[in-house]
Amino acid sequence: MKAAAIKIAVIVVLAVALFVPVAMIQSLVAERQQRRDEAVNGIAEGWGKRQTLTGPYVALPYERTWTQITQEVDDGKVRERRTERTESQAVHLPAENVTWVVSAEIGEKARGIYKARLYSAKLQAQGTIRVPAAAGLEDGKSRYKWGAPRLLIGIGDPHGIRTADSVTVGNKRYSFVPGTGEAALPSGLHAPLPDVQVAASQTLAFAFSLELGGSESLAIGPLGADTSVSMRADWPHPSFQGRFLPARHAIGPDGFTADWKVSRFAAQSPSQSGCPWPCGVAGESIAVSFIEPAGLYQRLERASKYGFLFIGLTFAAFMLLELLRRLALHPVQYTFVGLALAIFFLLLVALSEHIAFAAAYAIAATACVGLVSAYLVRALHSARLGLGFGAALAALYAVLYALLKAEDYSLLGGSLLLFGLLAAVMLGTWRVDWYQLIRGQSPNSVLRT
């Protein structure tokens, strides 16, 4: 009995020690994912990063001059000091309404073995902006000098701008100029509007089109009072993010379409909310991410987490086999089988970076099951036991693959699997008298009647 207890303790220690290579493989997965992210970021630097469009809105610059009067006491006399002050500011006028039509085509570019998901998006926008009379914006105490209005569009990564046609405002066309000149929008485009006069209130109709290159996601900040967005893309796995979800969407194998409608009551523009500019620029947005449902490294990370379960179940099965069949397996044999199980995850990581995940999984699982089965046939001196154990291991790998594919139900499936295995062991051994079995009696004599 003492020898059996010592052996059980040694096997438990071996199982815990074998968790180290599994943990190292988990670290390897994290490292490979970091390298992949670096490669994707490098590709995006040359193509276009995640894009966020803000606006359009009109900036109405002005220079205000006023006289500041201060009183000073000099030799008991009160004197007034007049100082001329000047400041340069701008009035920001979000669109009264704006309609976006977006069409995106998704593609991939590779750097080494890593691929980045990129898109080319064609955008069209039209709407109106109400420009109040300049006199209504003055305080009546200062002198104002009004400059030419500018129409601005914020673009997250200007390196992704492919084309930017001129903008039509009213009945005239104006060319875009790089940059915005606004602290709120460090990157983007603007179009000077020298022909727009601010002497009287007016409503300006605008229209323009853009073509952008970007990666991973596309977002639009609804600064306008009323914003509508219609988007189409040839990617079947969109993730609708941001504060506003689409009112309607359709997803199929060839892509998706989605429509958003954000009213002035849902999205408070800076002028409506009383929030000083540029707080509205960094507000909530309409966003779509072009994701992979279960990314490669996410699957690998989830698979490696089951490595501890595989080793624990295998060693537990070996111990039951030893006790019930009166076999003698050396701890070294436990170690070899445990290492074979750990190397499965290493093979899976290495192969899946070069071929499809399903094929990589099939090759790694077949290699591991074949190696363990052949080894156990020789170690147990029984083809029936060795092949039977290999078949059970193959079934376990098949269940693991199903759990990896079931993205939303992997936790539920894993929990049910563990419960089912525990229940099978408990019900299959409930008649065993473990004390007598450990003392060395045959299995048949320790079954309770």
C-alpha positions as CSV (number, residue, x, y, z in Angstrom):
1,M,0.0,0.0,0.0
2,K,2.9,2.3,0.8
3,A,4.5,1.7,-2.6
4,A,1.2,2.4,-4.4
5,A,0.8,5.7,-2.5
6,I,4.4,6.7,-3.4
7,K,3.8,5.9,-7.0
8,I,0.6,7.9,-7.1
9,A,2.4,10.8,-5.5
10,V,5.2,10.5,-8.1
11,I,2.7,10.5,-11.0
12,V,0.9,13.6,-9.6
13,V,4.2,15.4,-9.4
14,L,5.0,14.3,-13.0
15,A,1.6,15.6,-14.2
16,V,2.2,19.0,-12.5
17,A,5.7,19.1,-14.0
18,L,4.3,18.5,-17.5
19,F,2.1,21.6,-17.1
20,V,5.3,23.6,-17.5
21,P,5.8,22.8,-21.2
22,V,2.1,23.4,-21.8
23,A,2.5,26.8,-20.1
24,M,5.5,27.5,-22.3
25,I,3.5,26.7,-25.4
26,Q,0.8,29.2,-24.2
27,S,3.6,31.8,-23.9
28,L,4.7,30.9,-27.4
29,V,1.2,31.5,-28.7
30,A,1.1,34.9,-27.1
31,E,4.6,35.7,-28.6
32,R,3.5,34.6,-32.1
33,Q,0.3,36.7,-31.8
34,Q,2.4,39.7,-30.8
35,R,4.6,39.2,-33.8
36,R,1.5,38.9,-36.0
37,D,0.2,42.2,-34.6
38,E,3.5,43.9,-35.3
39,A,3.4,42.6,-38.9
40,V,-0.2,43.8,-39.3
41,N,0.7,47.2,-37.9
42,G,3.6,47.4,-40.3
43,I,1.4,46.6,-43.3
44,A,-1.2,49.1,-42.1
45,E,1.4,51.8,-41.8
46,G,1.9,51.6,-45.6
47,W,-1.8,51.0,-46.5
48,G,-3.9,52.7,-43.9
49,K,-4.7,52.1,-40.3
50,R,-8.1,52.0,-38.6
51,Q,-10.1,54.8,-40.1
52,T,-12.4,57.2,-38.2
53,L,-14.2,59.9,-40.1
54,T,-15.4,63.0,-38.3
55,G,-17.7,65.7,-39.6
56,P,-18.1,67.4,-42.0
57,Y,-18.5,70.8,-40.3
58,V,-17.8,74.4,-41.1
59,A,-15.2,76.4,-39.1
60,L,-15.9,80.1,-39.3
61,P,-12.7,81.9,-38.1
62,Y,-12.8,85.4,-36.6
63,E,-10.5,87.9,-34.9
64,R,-12.1,89.7,-32.0
65,T,-10.7,92.9,-30.6
66,W,-11.9,94.7,-27.5
67,T,-10.7,97.2,-24.9
68,Q,-10.0,96.0,-21.4
69,I,-10.4,98.7,-18.8
70,T,-8.7,98.3,-15.4
71,Q,-8.6,100.7,-12.5
72,E,-5.5,101.6,-10.6
73,V,-4.9,103.8,-7.5
74,D,-2.0,106.1,-7.9
75,D,-1.2,108.7,-5.2
76,G,-4.7,108.4,-3.9
77,K,-6.2,109.0,-7.3
78,V,-8.2,106.4,-9.3
79,R,-6.9,106.0,-12.8
80,E,-8.2,104.0,-15.6
81,R,-6.0,101.9,-17.9
82,R,-7.2,100.9,-21.3
83,T,-5.6,97.9,-23.0
84,E,-6.4,96.6,-26.4
85,R,-6.9,92.8,-26.5
86,T,-7.1,90.5,-29.5
87,E,-8.0,86.8,-29.8
88,S,-8.4,84.5,-32.8
89,Q,-11.1,81.8,-32.5
90,A,-13.5,80.0,-34.7
91,V,-17.2,79.2,-34.6
92,H,-17.9,75.5,-35.4
93,L,-21.0,74.7,-37.3
94,P,-21.9,71.0,-37.5
95,A,-24.1,69.8,-40.4
96,E,-27.8,70.1,-40.1
97,N,-28.1,66.7,-41.8
98,V,-25.6,64.4,-43.6
99,T,-26.1,61.2,-45.5
100,W,-23.2,58.8,-46.0
101,V,-23.0,56.0,-48.6
102,V,-20.1,53.6,-48.0
103,S,-18.9,50.7,-50.2
104,A,-15.9,48.7,-49.0
105,E,-14.0,45.9,-50.6
106,I,-11.9,43.7,-48.2
107,G,-8.6,42.1,-49.2
108,E,-5.4,40.8,-47.6
109,K,-1.7,41.6,-47.8
110,A,1.0,39.4,-46.4
111,R,4.3,40.0,-44.7
112,G,6.1,36.8,-44.3
113,I,3.6,34.2,-42.9
114,Y,1.4,36.9,-41.5
115,K,-1.6,38.5,-43.2
116,A,-3.4,41.8,-42.6
117,R,-7.0,42.4,-43.4
118,L,-7.3,45.6,-45.4
119,Y,-10.1,47.4,-47.1
120,S,-10.6,50.0,-49.8
121,A,-13.7,52.1,-49.1
122,K,-15.5,54.5,-51.4
123,L,-17.5,57.1,-49.5
124,Q,-20.1,59.6,-50.7
125,A,-21.6,62.3,-48.4
126,Q,-24.2,65.0,-48.9
127,G,-26.2,67.2,-46.7
128,T,-26.8,70.8,-45.5
129,I,-25.1,73.2,-43.1
130,R,-26.8,76.3,-41.8
131,V,-24.5,79.3,-41.5
132,P,-26.0,82.0,-39.3
133,A,-25.5,85.7,-39.9
134,A,-22.2,86.8,-38.5
135,A,-23.9,89.7,-36.6
136,G,-25.9,87.2,-34.7
137,L,-22.6,85.6,-33.4
138,E,-21.1,88.9,-32.1
139,D,-21.4,90.1,-28.5
140,G,-22.0,93.8,-29.4
141,K,-19.1,94.9,-27.3
142,S,-16.1,93.9,-29.5
143,R,-14.9,94.5,-33.0
144,Y,-15.0,91.4,-35.2
145,K,-13.1,90.6,-38.4
146,W,-14.5,87.5,-40.0
147,G,-12.3,85.2,-42.2
148,A,-13.3,82.8,-45.0
149,P,-15.2,79.7,-43.8
150,R,-13.7,76.3,-44.1
151,L,-15.4,72.9,-44.5
152,L,-13.5,70.3,-42.5
153,I,-13.4,66.5,-42.5
154,G,-11.5,64.5,-39.9
155,I,-9.7,61.4,-41.1
156,G,-8.0,59.1,-38.7
157,D,-5.0,58.1,-40.9
158,P,-4.4,60.5,-43.8
159,H,-1.9,58.0,-45.3
160,G,-4.9,56.0,-46.4
161,I,-6.5,58.8,-48.5
162,R,-6.5,57.5,-52.1
163,T,-8.6,60.2,-53.7
164,A,-10.4,63.3,-52.5
165,D,-12.5,65.0,-55.1
166,S,-13.5,68.6,-54.8
167,V,-16.5,69.4,-52.6
168,T,-19.6,71.1,-54.0
169,V,-21.0,73.8,-51.7
170,G,-24.0,75.6,-53.0
171,N,-23.4,75.8,-56.7
172,K,-19.6,76.0,-56.7
173,R,-16.8,73.5,-56.3
174,Y,-13.9,73.9,-54.0
175,S,-10.7,71.9,-53.8
176,F,-9.7,70.0,-50.7
177,V,-6.4,70.9,-49.0
178,P,-4.4,68.5,-46.7
179,G,-4.8,69.1,-43.0
180,T,-7.5,70.7,-40.9
181,G,-5.8,73.4,-38.9
182,E,-7.9,72.3,-35.9
183,A,-6.5,71.0,-32.6
184,A,-9.6,68.8,-32.3
185,L,-8.8,67.1,-35.6
186,P,-5.1,66.6,-36.0
187,S,-5.5,64.9,-39.4
188,G,-7.9,65.2,-42.2
189,L,-8.9,67.6,-45.0
190,H,-10.4,71.0,-45.4
191,A,-11.7,73.1,-48.2
192,P,-11.6,77.0,-48.0
193,L,-14.9,78.6,-49.0
194,P,-13.9,82.1,-50.0
195,D,-17.2,82.7,-51.9
196,V,-19.4,82.0,-48.9
197,Q,-20.4,85.3,-47.3
198,V,-21.5,85.5,-43.7
199,A,-23.4,88.8,-43.8
200,A,-26.7,87.0,-43.9
201,S,-28.0,83.7,-42.6
202,Q,-28.0,80.9,-45.2
203,T,-28.3,77.2,-45.6
204,L,-25.5,75.5,-47.7
205,A,-25.9,72.2,-49.5
206,F,-22.7,70.2,-49.8
207,A,-21.6,67.0,-51.5
208,F,-18.3,65.2,-51.8
209,S,-16.7,61.8,-52.3
210,L,-13.6,60.1,-50.9
211,E,-11.7,56.9,-51.3
212,L,-9.9,55.5,-48.3
213,G,-7.6,52.6,-47.6
214,G,-7.7,51.2,-44.0
215,S,-7.4,48.1,-41.9
216,E,-9.5,46.2,-39.4
217,S,-12.3,48.7,-38.9
218,L,-14.1,51.8,-40.2
219,A,-15.9,54.4,-38.0
220,I,-17.9,57.5,-38.6
221,G,-18.5,60.1,-35.9
222,P,-22.0,61.5,-36.2
223,L,-21.4,65.2,-35.5
224,G,-24.3,66.3,-37.6
225,A,-27.7,67.0,-36.1
226,D,-29.2,64.1,-38.2
227,T,-26.9,61.5,-39.6
228,S,-27.7,58.5,-41.9
229,V,-25.2,55.9,-43.0
230,S,-25.7,53.2,-45.5
231,M,-22.8,50.7,-45.8
232,R,-22.0,47.7,-48.0
233,A,-19.0,45.4,-47.8
234,D,-18.0,42.0,-49.2
235,W,-17.1,40.6,-45.7
236,P,-19.4,38.1,-44.1
237,H,-18.3,38.6,-40.5
238,P,-18.9,42.2,-39.5
239,S,-18.8,43.3,-35.8
240,F,-21.1,46.3,-35.3
241,Q,-19.5,48.4,-32.6
242,G,-19.6,52.0,-31.4
243,R,-22.5,53.6,-29.5
244,F,-25.1,53.3,-32.3
245,L,-26.1,49.9,-33.8
246,P,-27.6,49.6,-37.2
247,A,-31.4,50.0,-37.6
248,R,-31.3,47.3,-40.3
249,H,-28.7,44.9,-41.5
250,A,-28.4,41.8,-43.6
251,I,-25.5,39.4,-43.5
252,G,-24.8,36.7,-46.1
253,P,-21.9,34.6,-47.4
254,D,-21.0,37.3,-49.9
255,G,-21.0,40.2,-47.4
256,F,-23.3,42.5,-45.5
257,T,-25.3,45.6,-45.8
258,A,-26.3,47.9,-42.9
259,D,-28.2,51.2,-42.4
260,W,-27.9,53.6,-39.4
261,K,-30.1,56.6,-38.7
262,V,-29.0,58.8,-35.8
263,S,-31.3,61.7,-35.0
264,R,-30.5,64.9,-33.3
265,F,-32.3,63.6,-30.2
266,A,-30.0,60.6,-29.9
267,A,-26.6,62.2,-30.8
268,Q,-26.2,65.6,-29.2
269,S,-23.8,67.7,-31.3
270,P,-21.5,70.1,-29.5
271,S,-23.7,73.1,-30.3
272,Q,-26.8,71.3,-28.9
273,S,-25.3,69.9,-25.8
274,G,-23.5,73.0,-24.7
275,C,-20.3,71.0,-24.6
276,P,-17.3,73.1,-25.6
277,W,-15.5,72.1,-28.8
278,P,-13.8,69.6,-29.3
279,C,-15.5,67.3,-26.9
280,G,-18.0,66.3,-29.5
281,V,-15.2,65.2,-31.9
282,A,-14.1,62.5,-29.5
283,G,-17.7,61.4,-28.9
284,E,-19.6,58.2,-29.7
285,S,-19.4,56.8,-33.2
286,I,-20.8,54.3,-35.7
287,A,-18.2,51.6,-36.2
288,V,-17.8,48.3,-38.0
289,S,-14.9,45.9,-37.5
290,F,-14.1,43.3,-40.2
291,I,-13.2,40.5,-37.9
292,E,-12.5,36.8,-38.2
293,P,-15.1,34.9,-36.1
294,A,-12.5,32.9,-34.2
295,G,-9.0,34.1,-35.0
296,L,-6.1,31.7,-35.4
297,Y,-4.3,32.7,-32.2
298,Q,-7.5,32.9,-30.3
299,R,-8.2,29.3,-31.2
300,L,-4.6,28.3,-30.4
301,E,-4.8,30.0,-27.0
302,R,-8.1,28.2,-26.2
303,A,-6.7,24.9,-27.4
304,S,-3.6,25.2,-25.3
305,K,-5.7,25.8,-22.2
306,Y,-7.1,22.3,-22.7
307,G,-3.6,20.9,-22.5
308,F,-3.8,20.6,-18.7
309,L,-7.1,18.7,-19.0
310,F,-5.6,16.3,-21.6
311,I,-2.6,15.5,-19.4
312,G,-4.7,15.1,-16.3
313,L,-7.3,12.9,-18.0
314,T,-4.7,10.7,-19.6
315,F,-2.7,10.1,-16.4
316,A,-6.0,9.4,-14.5
317,A,-6.9,6.9,-17.2
318,F,-3.5,5.3,-16.9
319,M,-3.8,5.0,-13.1
320,L,-7.2,3.3,-13.4
321,L,-5.8,1.0,-16.1
322,E,-2.9,0.0,-13.8
323,L,-5.1,-0.6,-10.8
324,L,-8.0,-2.4,-12.5
325,R,-5.9,-4.4,-15.0
326,R,-3.0,-5.1,-12.7
327,L,-0.5,-3.5,-15.1
328,A,2.8,-2.0,-14.2
329,L,3.5,1.3,-16.0
330,H,6.7,3.1,-15.1
331,P,6.7,6.8,-14.4
332,V,9.0,7.3,-17.4
333,Q,6.3,5.9,-19.6
334,Y,3.8,8.4,-18.1
335,T,6.3,11.1,-18.9
336,F,6.7,10.0,-22.6
337,V,3.0,10.0,-23.1
338,G,2.5,13.3,-21.4
339,L,5.2,14.9,-23.5
340,A,3.6,13.5,-26.7
341,L,0.3,15.2,-25.6
342,A,2.1,18.5,-25.0
343,I,3.9,18.4,-28.4
344,F,0.6,18.1,-30.1
345,F,-0.1,21.8,-29.2
346,L,3.3,22.8,-30.4
347,L,2.7,21.0,-33.7
348,L,-0.7,22.7,-34.0
349,V,0.9,26.2,-33.5
350,A,3.6,25.6,-36.0
351,L,1.4,24.0,-38.7
352,S,-1.5,26.3,-38.4
353,E,0.7,29.3,-39.3
354,H,1.3,27.8,-42.8
355,I,-1.8,25.8,-43.6
356,A,-5.5,25.9,-42.8
357,F,-6.4,25.4,-39.1
358,A,-8.5,22.3,-39.8
359,A,-5.8,20.6,-41.8
360,A,-3.1,21.5,-39.2
361,Y,-5.3,20.1,-36.4
362,A,-6.0,16.9,-38.3
363,I,-2.2,16.4,-39.0
364,A,-1.1,17.1,-35.4
365,A,-3.9,15.0,-33.8
366,T,-3.2,12.1,-36.2
367,A,0.5,12.2,-35.4
368,C,0.0,12.4,-31.7
369,V,-2.7,9.6,-31.6
370,G,-0.6,7.4,-33.8
371,L,2.6,7.8,-31.7
372,V,0.8,7.2,-28.4
373,S,-1.2,4.2,-29.7
374,A,2.0,2.6,-31.2
375,Y,3.9,3.2,-27.9
376,L,1.1,1.8,-25.7
377,V,0.7,-1.3,-27.8
378,R,4.3,-2.1,-27.0
379,A,4.3,-0.8,-23.4
380,L,1.1,-2.7,-22.5
381,H,1.9,-5.8,-24.5
382,S,-1.7,-5.6,-25.8
383,A,-2.8,-4.4,-29.2
384,R,-6.4,-4.2,-27.9
385,L,-5.6,-2.0,-24.9
386,G,-3.2,0.2,-26.9
387,L,-5.5,0.8,-29.8
388,G,-8.5,1.2,-27.5
389,F,-6.7,3.9,-25.6
390,G,-5.7,5.6,-28.9
391,A,-9.3,5.5,-30.1
392,A,-10.4,7.2,-26.8
393,L,-7.7,9.8,-27.3
394,A,-8.8,10.4,-30.9
395,A,-12.3,10.9,-29.7
396,L,-11.1,13.4,-27.1
397,Y,-9.3,15.4,-29.8
398,A,-12.4,15.3,-32.0
399,V,-14.4,16.8,-29.1
400,L,-11.8,19.5,-28.5
401,Y,-12.0,20.5,-32.2
402,A,-15.8,20.8,-31.9
403,L,-15.3,23.0,-28.8
404,L,-12.9,25.2,-30.7
405,K,-15.3,25.6,-33.6
406,A,-18.3,26.4,-31.3
407,E,-17.1,29.9,-30.4
408,D,-20.2,31.0,-28.4
409,Y,-20.8,27.6,-26.8
410,S,-17.2,26.5,-26.0
411,L,-17.5,27.0,-22.2
412,L,-20.8,25.2,-22.1
413,G,-19.5,22.3,-24.2
414,G,-16.3,22.0,-22.1
415,S,-18.2,22.0,-18.9
416,L,-20.6,19.3,-20.1
417,L,-17.6,17.3,-21.3
418,L,-15.9,17.4,-17.9
419,F,-19.1,16.6,-16.1
420,G,-19.8,13.6,-18.5
421,L,-16.3,12.2,-18.0
422,L,-16.4,12.5,-14.2
423,A,-19.9,10.9,-14.2
424,A,-18.6,8.0,-16.3
425,V,-15.7,7.4,-14.0
426,M,-17.8,7.6,-10.9
427,L,-20.5,5.3,-12.2
428,G,-18.0,2.9,-13.7
429,T,-16.1,2.4,-10.5
430,W,-18.7,2.8,-7.8
431,R,-18.5,-0.9,-6.9
432,V,-14.7,-0.9,-6.5
433,D,-13.3,-1.1,-3.0
434,W,-10.2,1.1,-3.4
435,Y,-8.6,0.1,0.0
436,Q,-8.6,-3.6,-1.0
437,L,-7.5,-2.8,-4.5
438,I,-4.5,-0.8,-3.3
439,R,-3.5,-3.6,-0.9
440,G,-2.9,-5.9,-3.9
441,Q,-6.0,-8.0,-4.3
442,S,-7.3,-8.8,-7.8
443,P,-10.0,-6.5,-9.2
444,N,-12.6,-9.1,-9.3
445,S,-12.4,-9.7,-5.6
446,V,-12.8,-6.1,-4.6
447,L,-16.1,-5.5,-6.4
448,R,-18.9,-4.9,-4.0
449,T,-22.0,-7.1,-4.3
